[in-house]
Amino acid sequence: MSVEPKRRAQLVEATIHEIGETGSLNVTVSKIAKRAGVSSALAFHYFGDKEQLFLASMRYILAVYGAEVRGALRAAQTPKDRVTGIIRSSFTPANFRQDVIAAWLNFYVLALTSPEAGRLLRVYHRRLHSNLVYALRQLVGDDAAPDVAKRISGLIDGLYLHYALNPSDSDGEHAEARVLTSLENEIAAYTGAH
């Protein structure tokens, strides 16, 4: 890896860690740069401002998540495996950790005022929804799949919020189990299977 990509990656990781420590976007570029071992001027040179640095960090988080989802979908043998893989990807150690969750929560807040963050968040939601609906159609039917997908994705978001407020109350495995239980209940409700 050449110097510039390496420095960018260090700044992205430092941003995620700093947001995780403070729980907010109230971190300075100089503090992020110091953690990354680079100058503030270099951080501004690479990213322009703190918002762009944070958006680059969210793109990185989304890329890690997307890679895990794609891997899960490739390994899936059945529609249920597809949905389960998508759910599990949300709660892996790479995705369901304090600093990443803090970044997600701040990303949602930023999306209310930043058009670029809002667009990125909408892309994430559309992909999650379409992936869930595609697999759920074969499990609960065409009509029910969009609503079930919304409930599943809402539960995932809710568990991220719950963890952010009560980190000792849950971990990735327990959060995943809650969503998988909800999935089983949804399938049973539409198929009559118990």
PECORDA-V524468 format. One record per residue. N is the residue number from 1. PSI is psi in radians with two decimals (none if undefined). BURIAL is I if it has 24 or more other C-alpha atoms within 12 Angstrom, else O. D_CENTER is the distance of its C-alpha to the mean C-alpha in Angstrom with 1 decimal. Layout:
n={N & N}
psi={PSI & PSI}
burial={BURIAL & BURIAL}
d_center={D_CENTER & D_CENTER}
This chain:
n={1 & 2 & 3 & 4 & 5 & 6 & 7 & 8 & 9 & 10 & 11 & 12 & 13 & 14 & 15 & 16 & 17 & 18 & 19 & 20 & 21 & 22 & 23 & 24 & 25 & 26 & 27 & 28 & 29 & 30 & 31 & 32 & 33 & 34 & 35 & 36 & 37 & 38 & 39 & 40 & 41 & 42 & 43 & 44 & 45 & 46 & 47 & 48 & 49 & 50 & 51 & 52 & 53 & 54 & 55 & 56 & 57 & 58 & 59 & 60 & 61 & 62 & 63 & 64 & 65 & 66 & 67 & 68 & 69 & 70 & 71 & 72 & 73 & 74 & 75 & 76 & 77 & 78 & 79 & 80 & 81 & 82 & 83 & 84 & 85 & 86 & 87 & 88 & 89 & 90 & 91 & 92 & 93 & 94 & 95 & 96 & 97 & 98 & 99 & 100 & 101 & 102 & 103 & 104 & 105 & 106 & 107 & 108 & 109 & 110 & 111 & 112 & 113 & 114 & 115 & 116 & 117 & 118 & 119 & 120 & 121 & 122 & 123 & 124 & 125 & 126 & 127 & 128 & 129 & 130 & 131 & 132 & 133 & 134 & 135 & 136 & 137 & 138 & 139 & 140 & 141 & 142 & 143 & 144 & 145 & 146 & 147 & 148 & 149 & 150 & 151 & 152 & 153 & 154 & 155 & 156 & 157 & 158 & 159 & 160 & 161 & 162 & 163 & 164 & 165 & 166 & 167 & 168 & 169 & 170 & 171 & 172 & 173 & 174 & 175 & 176 & 177 & 178 & 179 & 180 & 181 & 182 & 183 & 184 & 185 & 186 & 187 & 188 & 189 & 190 & 191 & 192 & 193 & 194}
psi={2.25 & 3.04 & -0.83 & -0.89 & -0.63 & -0.79 & -0.72 & -0.79 & -0.70 & -0.71 & -0.68 & -0.85 & -0.73 & -0.67 & -0.83 & -0.77 & -0.75 & -0.74 & -0.67 & -0.68 & -0.69 & -0.42 & 0.12 & 3.08 & 0.10 & 0.99 & 2.63 & 2.69 & -0.59 & -0.63 & -0.71 & -0.81 & -0.73 & -0.79 & -0.64 & -0.20 & 0.48 & 3.00 & 2.71 & -0.68 & -0.68 & -0.70 & -0.80 & -0.65 & -0.78 & -0.66 & -0.28 & -0.92 & 3.07 & -0.65 & -0.74 & -0.62 & -0.75 & -0.73 & -0.65 & -0.64 & -0.70 & -0.63 & -0.67 & -0.83 & -0.77 & -0.61 & -0.73 & -0.83 & -0.82 & -0.69 & -0.68 & -0.70 & -0.82 & -0.72 & -0.74 & -0.69 & -0.66 & -0.62 & -0.25 & 2.38 & -0.44 & 2.90 & -0.67 & -0.67 & -0.66 & -0.87 & -0.78 & -0.73 & -0.71 & -0.80 & -0.85 & -0.60 & -0.54 & -0.37 & 0.30 & 2.81 & -0.53 & -0.51 & -0.50 & 1.21 & 2.75 & -0.85 & -0.64 & -0.71 & -0.73 & -0.70 & -0.74 & -0.82 & -0.73 & -0.54 & -0.76 & -0.75 & -0.81 & -0.60 & -0.33 & -0.45 & -0.31 & 2.02 & -0.67 & -0.74 & -0.72 & -0.74 & -0.78 & -0.70 & -0.71 & -0.69 & -0.81 & -0.86 & -0.74 & -0.75 & -0.78 & -0.84 & -0.82 & -0.67 & -0.76 & -0.82 & -0.75 & -0.84 & -0.66 & -0.48 & -0.67 & -0.21 & -0.64 & -0.01 & 2.77 & -0.74 & -0.68 & -0.45 & -0.79 & -0.70 & -0.71 & -0.73 & -0.72 & -0.70 & -0.72 & -0.83 & -0.61 & -0.66 & -0.71 & -0.87 & -0.76 & -0.66 & -0.56 & -0.80 & -0.78 & -0.78 & -0.71 & -0.62 & -0.44 & 1.20 & -0.46 & -0.11 & -0.19 & 2.84 & 3.11 & -0.70 & -0.76 & -0.70 & -0.79 & -0.78 & -0.66 & -0.76 & -0.68 & -0.62 & -0.75 & -0.71 & -0.81 & -0.73 & -0.69 & -0.80 & -0.77 & -0.69 & -0.58 & -0.34 & -0.21 & 0.12 & 2.42 & none}
burial={O & O & O & O & O & O & I & I & I & I & I & I & I & I & I & I & I & I & I & I & I & O & I & I & I & O & I & I & I & I & I & I & I & I & I & I & O & I & O & I & O & I & I & I & O & I & I & O & O & I & I & I & I & I & I & I & I & I & I & I & I & I & O & O & I & I & O & I & I & O & O & I & I & O & O & O & O & O & I & I & I & I & I & I & I & I & I & I & I & I & I & I & O & O & I & I & I & I & I & I & I & I & I & I & I & I & I & I & O & I & I & O & O & O & O & O & I & O & O & I & I & O & O & I & I & O & O & I & I & I & I & I & I & I & I & I & I & O & I & I & O & O & O & I & I & I & O & I & I & I & I & I & I & O & I & I & I & O & I & I & I & O & I & I & O & O & O & O & O & O & I & I & O & O & I & I & O & I & I & I & O & I & I & I & O & I & I & O & O & O & O & O & O & O}
d_center={25.8 & 27.8 & 27.8 & 25.7 & 22.6 & 23.0 & 23.3 & 20.3 & 18.1 & 19.7 & 19.1 & 15.3 & 15.2 & 17.6 & 15.7 & 12.6 & 15.3 & 17.3 & 14.8 & 14.1 & 17.9 & 18.6 & 15.8 & 16.3 & 16.8 & 20.5 & 20.7 & 23.2 & 23.0 & 25.9 & 24.2 & 21.2 & 23.9 & 25.9 & 23.2 & 22.7 & 26.5 & 27.1 & 28.8 & 27.4 & 29.4 & 27.6 & 24.2 & 25.5 & 27.1 & 24.0 & 21.7 & 24.1 & 22.6 & 20.0 & 17.9 & 17.9 & 17.0 & 14.0 & 13.0 & 13.7 & 11.4 & 8.4 & 9.8 & 10.1 & 6.5 & 5.9 & 9.2 & 8.7 & 6.2 & 8.8 & 11.6 & 10.9 & 10.8 & 13.9 & 15.5 & 15.2 & 16.6 & 19.4 & 20.4 & 20.5 & 24.1 & 23.8 & 21.8 & 21.0 & 19.7 & 17.4 & 15.9 & 15.8 & 14.2 & 11.2 & 11.0 & 11.7 & 9.0 & 6.4 & 9.0 & 10.4 & 11.7 & 9.8 & 6.3 & 8.1 & 10.4 & 11.9 & 11.4 & 7.6 & 7.6 & 10.4 & 8.9 & 6.3 & 9.6 & 11.7 & 9.8 & 10.7 & 14.1 & 14.7 & 14.0 & 17.0 & 19.3 & 18.0 & 18.6 & 16.6 & 13.5 & 14.3 & 14.8 & 11.6 & 9.8 & 12.4 & 12.0 & 8.4 & 9.9 & 13.0 & 11.8 & 10.0 & 13.3 & 15.6 & 14.5 & 14.9 & 18.1 & 19.6 & 19.6 & 20.4 & 23.4 & 25.2 & 24.5 & 25.2 & 26.8 & 26.2 & 26.8 & 24.5 & 21.5 & 19.9 & 20.4 & 19.2 & 16.0 & 15.5 & 16.3 & 14.0 & 10.9 & 12.5 & 13.0 & 9.4 & 8.8 & 12.1 & 11.6 & 9.0 & 11.8 & 14.4 & 13.3 & 13.2 & 16.7 & 18.0 & 16.6 & 19.7 & 19.5 & 16.8 & 15.0 & 12.7 & 15.8 & 17.0 & 13.8 & 13.6 & 17.4 & 17.2 & 15.1 & 17.4 & 20.3 & 19.4 & 19.1 & 22.5 & 23.9 & 22.8 & 24.4 & 27.5 & 27.9 & 28.1 & 30.1 & 32.2 & 31.3 & 31.3}
